């Protein structure tokens, strides 16, 4: 009787909570807490791994900046890299990919710790910059990102690629495509709305300047050749492509580009889209609230114009905002925050981060942790999600 009474008291102290309420609470948890919550009980595990919860979490996730930091690398110019100690808890992408069969190879390859990188992300909160950790190390570079998935070089296999979710640490090697020089190729990563499949788009250029294209569907894991852009449209692969309005978009020149080259993900056809004005060195195309944005500088009036393209039909750009910068002209647009819509810039002079609030028309310098971000780092807009391919 006493035991039954005690159990009843425990039940009374923990009242029943509807599943929707539990989901609404869990989806608001920080990333680390959410990961631990999966293993509280089976109902929570099934809930967090459900398609609906993953979609809800993705919609609520804010954009961060993904980057690689060198581990124990020493150079005379400390601005060029961040120097991190070896993390004994970090999971190696290569070791996880190839398991213990290649342990001897790993030992030989990883003697030079300067070749290893830590995958990190830069998070902007309340006007401050914070560094987030995945506790993941790798040897290869980041090629592209999409919905929380990243495309990495597989340094154990020439020309190899790995698709990975750094949050769940789930990864998969991709079959080899056409081998090309790093400077003569570009990778795009996108989701098809019609098929629901993730696609990897590989552009590569020959010595005559002709650009070929091959596409890999993650579901079928096979490369197939498609028609590339017309000769002369795309002459340079310096900028990573931007995925917006159902297409991948490339900027063909570092300066004075009058157009962009776009590939519709569903139809897999290339087209040329005229820009509202010729681009300059600090101008960029970015994704803004699902649309394609073009951020251009007007040095004569010390201002930045933000243009928006909402559809591929008609190629009509509309002027979205005008930002008065004063005497600061070297502002490179990085990305637009998904939830608040604020525009994030990096100054070319010192690498400092600025955020522009469209509501209050205010440009604010982000407070940085001491030496938290390397000066010459490549950023990739990214969302931390539970998405799988």
Secondary structure, 3 states (H helix, E strand, C coil): CHHHHHHHHHHHHCCCCCHHHHHHHHCCCCHHHHHHHCCCCHHHHHHHCCHHHHHHHHHHCCEEEEEEEEECCCCCCCCCCCCECCCCCCEEHHHHHHHHHHHHHHHHHCCCHHHCEEEEEEEEECCEEEEEEEEEEECCCEEEEECCEEEEEECCCCCEEEEEECCCCEEEEECCCCCCCHHHEEEEEEECCCCCCEEEEEEEECCCCCEEEEEEECCCCEEEEECCCCCCCCCCCCCCCEEECCEEEEECCCCCCCEEEEEECCCCCEEEEECCCCCCCCCEEEEECCEEEEEEEECCCCEEEEEEECCCCCCCEEEEEEEECCCCCCEEEEEECCCCCCEEEEECCCCCEEEEECCCCEEEECECCCCCCCCCCCCEEEECCCCCC
